[in-house]
Amino acid sequence: MHQAYRADVVIAGGGLAGLAAAYELLDHGLTVLVLDRDTAERLGGLATRSFGGVMFVGTPEQRKLGLRDTPELAWSDWQSFAGFGPGDEWPRRWARTYVERSTELVYDWLSARGVGFLPLVNWAERGLFQPGNSVPRWHIAWGTGFAIVEAVVAALDRHPQRERLELRFGHRVERLLVEAGRVVGCAGVLENGGGAFEVRAEHVVLASGGICGGDLAKVRANWYRPWGQAPATLLNGSHRFADGLLHDEAARHGAALTHLDLQWHYAAGVRSRAAGSPDEGISLVPPRSALWLDARGRRFGPVPLMGYTDTRWVVEQICRTPAGYSWQVLNWRIAIKELAVSGCDYMTAFRHKRKLELVQQVLFGNPKLVRRLIDESEDFVVADSLPELMERMDALSLGGQTIDREGMAADILAYDAQIARGPSYHNDDQLRRIANFRRYKGDRLRTCAFQRIDDPKARPLLAIREHILSRKSLGGLQTDLASRVLAASGEPIPGLYAVGETAGFGGGGIHGKGSLEGTFLGSCVLTARLAARGIAGATV
């Protein structure tokens, strides 16, 4: 069977970027066909599973907290983490656009569609050796990323031009149709074996995600070479269809494909027995009061690893070790207060908007989450004593590594002894950072007050074996500020657009080498809305 479609615009991908583009295109009276490779129940892509944190600059939530944020400050912070190269003209332009217009084009747009954000703004990626976020900017959507997608889908359903939108699922776009140098449509196959399809359209928008999930071989092939080889164990934290198929197809027609070696990985990936495949993992939010150890149980140093500082640097330190994985050692008291998961499936109070449950977790911890993670993940071990914990860690060691029991015990003893002396005598960088975190009310609520690790009153002890988890492509198809895909010559390819992760979140690499966090979901909406405006202008 061969199916044929026609539309003003065809969008390949039904994630947040594709849906936002569709809404804006309907505003301009265009007919839109969204083709998604997945099932209808999975509409929204990876965004539905995310924690739902978005970076904004100068919001009402920030002002109510007394935070003074400006595009100039955010631009300075962005450049600090990005490390842009001399040829990164379009990534720079997109980054500048984000810090100047994200509140107008993303925050206001989402708010108008019913997305609410928690009043306490979070402070991620503060920086370690250079500035990160100088002020808190990470706005958590009430209901997580699921609520963001839910609101956009609901807005699409009630759009006055809804009859101009068609959604088709199980459609795998494989080819671009090109005539006389212009992209005039796309073609592919149905996932259920029901035949082929072809679409004719004035404009084609690629919104199919990145390369970091569907094919880990592609991640390894594009690994950042200064870090050496990719770890032997690499988990997939991205979408199962994020395989770069349409990146390659666009490049075959002359599109510029840039910075695929710049990828955003997380350091605290663990397996879950609830996962759909052996390579699939979930990303923990690393507890700040845990000790981060290498595969032999020795503390990283001289600068200790910590979450909320510089994720890329943490990943690099772990990748440079022979084993390529790490441990975090903590206790029950730390775990129930600080342990979280970067995903809506586990953060149920956020996901289902249970205010009372959230307040209880802030006040008394979240033992339900910790028990679930222990039950569902083979990477968690629990023990009532340090020798027992090390024995169980050894049973999970990989690649011929063994725990240095004397060294690990000495590292924990030295850290605990610093805490026991009292804050006036703390001379440990992790403790200094914890003190700094706790000065901000948003972090004080979720950070222990100098908790010893081997504390009999805080047992049992926990150790978490953590793997590098592949999450986002920071590179992609190069685009201008109208999201038009550019050829290697710098000229737009007529009829072809790219949004979201497919475009490296804008310009083929809006983040440079490192993200300030919360800029992924935000960039999906930003690039989508500007693409739709560009298409509408070109159509008129």
Beta strands, then each sheet from edge to edge (+ up, - down):
strand 1: 2-12
strand 2: 32-36
strand 3: 53-55
strand 4: 138-140
strand 5: 165-169
strand 6: 171-179
strand 7: 182-190
strand 8: 196-206
strand 9: 234-236
strand 10: 257-258
strand 11: 263-271
strand 12: 281-285
strand 13: 291-293
strand 14: 325-331
strand 15: 340-341
strand 16: 380-383
strand 17: 461-473
strand 18: 476-477
strand 19: 484-486
strand 20: 492-498
sheet 1: 5+ 2+ 1+ 8+ 7- 6+
sheet 2: 5+ 2+ 1+ 8+ 20+ 19-
sheet 3: 3+ 4-
sheet 4: 9+ 17+ 11- 12+ 15-
sheet 5: 9+ 17+ 14- 13+
sheet 6: 9+ 17+ 16-
sheet 7: 10+ 18-
end
